[in-house]
Amino acid sequence: MSDTYDPPKTPLDVLHEDAQVIVVNKPAGLLSVPGRGEHLADCLLARVQAAFPQALLVHRLDRDTSGVMIFAQTPHAQRYLGQQFENRQTRKTYVARVWGRVEPKTGTVDLPLIVDWPNRPRQMVCHETGKPAVTDWRVVRYDGDTTRVRLFPKTGRSHQLRVHMQALGHPILGDPFYAEGPARDFPRLMLHSEELRVKHPEDGISMKFRALPDF
């Protein structure tokens, strides 16, 4: 994360709105929730609440990750959706561009993660005390020295996708924490929450929300 916080001034991109939920497309470079200090007050939650004062937080995306985020309109919806995330009942699909040629074309990373305290917020693999973390991947296409992949996290650990791809030897392009050299030299973190499937708080029917990446 850079020392200066200069979030994009793009207007709120609402993908879906009803009496229970609001779904938006978060831009890269914008915090999900406010950080410590007045200079970190601008965030997606504040922007959503400016338009929908009753909106409640359900989950988060990293500052540099873009894509689908869902907010609750009622306390009931917040609890209902929060339980789905906690119990791993949501289905999440991410798109990423990573360094190198990923082979084979499909696979699973099963590596436990823990915070790297001296270097937080970085995370690291730890087989002794790490919490379980599982990610499936599938290659979309190869592009020179990089690969476009879809990532399907089965757990929701902090920085999970970023650490797992680095552990495979294919860091996500533009990652300020886990990429080095030419893999880091990109204008943004090439990670996007493309699709989220949840059960709607009102009737329990499965709904799918989707936003295409801009990279």
N, C-alpha and C positions, 0 to 999 in steps of 0.2 A: 504494500500500500504506500502510495506516495505521501510525502510530508504535507503537501497542500491538498485541501479538499475543495474541488471546483466542480460541483455536480452539474450535469446538463440541465438546461432551462427548457427542455422539451415539454409540451403540454401533456396532461394526464391522458394516457391511452387506455380507455375503458373497453374491455373485451365483452363484458357481460354484467348486467345489473338486474337484480330482482329484490324482493322484500327481505330475502335472507342473506344473499351473498353479493359481493362485488369482486369482479376479476379484472385485473389490470396487467398491462405489459410493462414491466419495470425496465427502465433504461439502464445500461451499464454506467457505472460511476456514481450511482445514487445509493446512499445508505437505505436499508429497509426501515430501520428505526433510528432515532436520534442517538448520536454519540455523546461523549462527555464534553461539555463546553458549548458555548453559544455558537461557535463557528461550525459545529457539527449538528445543528438543529434541523437543517433542511434534510428531509428524508421522504421516502415514499409514503409512510404512514401519515405524516403531517400533510402531505399533498392530497392524499385520499380523504383525510378528515376535513380538509378545507372544502371539499365538494360534497362529502357525505359525513356530517359531524358525528353520526352515531357509529361509524365504522370501527371495528375491533380487529386487532392483530391475531392471526392464526399461525403463521409460520414466517420464515425469513429466507432471503437469498443473500449471498455475499454481496458486498458493495459493487464489485466489478463484474458480477454475473447479471445478465439480462434475462427477461422472459416472464413467464406466467406466475403471478402471485394472486392468491385468493384472500379476501378479507370478509369478516362476518358483519352482518347488519344488526344482529341481535345476540344477547348472551347465550341463548339456546344454540344458535348457529355456531358461535365460537366454541362451545363445549363439544358439539356434535362433530365439527370438522377437526378440532384439536385431537379428539380421541382417534379419529381415522389416521392422522399423522403419527400419533403416539403408538398405535397398534399396527402400523405398517399396512394399512388397508388402502392407502392411496396408491395410484400408479403414476410414476413420474418418468418423463422422457426428456433427456437433454441432448443438445447437439454441441459438439466441440470440434475444433481443429487442433490437432496435436502434431508434435514434431516427429518426423521419421515415418517409416512405412510399417504400419501395425499389421502383424501377422501372428497367428492365423486371423481370419476375418471375423470370427466370433470367439467369445471367451468370457471368463468370470474372474474377477479379482476378489479374493477373500483374505483380507489383511486387517487385523485389529488396529485401531487408531487411538492415540492419546495426545493431549496437548504437549507441545514442546515448550515447557515452562520458561526456560531462559530466553526463548525466541518467540514467545507467543505474540500474535495469534497463530503462528505456525503449528501444524500438527505433524505427528510422525507415527510410523509403524512401530508397535510394541507388542510382541507376542506374550509378554508376561502379564502386563496390567492394562493393555489396550482394550477398548470396547469393540465388540464384533462390528465389522463393516464389510458389506458385500456389494459389488457392482458388476453387472453384466455389460458387455460392450458388443457392438456390431459395426464393422466398417461400412461406410457409405460409399466412399470413393477415395482414390489416391490422387494427389495433386503435387507433383514434383517431390520435394523433400518433406511434404506434410501429408496427413491423412485426416479426412473428415469422418467422424464416428458418431454414432448414437450411443448414449450411455443410459443405463437403466438401474438406478440405485435401489437396492433392496432395503437399505438402512439409510438413516439421515444424519450421519456424523458431520461435524464441522469440517469443511475443506475435503470431504471424502473423495469426490471425483478428482480433485486436483492432486491429492496425494497418491491415489490409486493409479492414475495415469503416469505420474512421475515414477512410481515404483515399477511400472512396466517398461520404463525407459523411454516413454513418449509423453513428456510434459505438455500441458495445454499451452498453446501459443499465447504470448503476452502475459504469462503469469508472473507477477512481480515477486512471488515467494518461492516458487518451485521450478521455474524455468531459468536456464542460464544461456549465455551466448546468443546465437542467432534466434533460438527459440523464444527468447524473452523480448526480442526487438520488434514488437508489434504494437500498434496503437492502443489496443485494449485486450483484456482477457477474452479469448475466443471460446466462451462458454455461455450457453443460452438454455434456459428452461423452456423447451418447445411445447410440451404438452403435460397437462395435469388432469387426472381422472379422480373424481370424488363422488361420494353419494350425497345427494342434495339434502340439506337439513329438513326440508319441509315434507318430503315424501319418500326419501331413501332411494330414489331412482338415480342410477349412475349417470353422471354428466362428464363431458370431455371439453376442456378448454385448450385452445391452441394459439400460438403466435410464432410466426416464422422468424428465424434469426436474420440479422442485417449483415452477416458476414458469410 
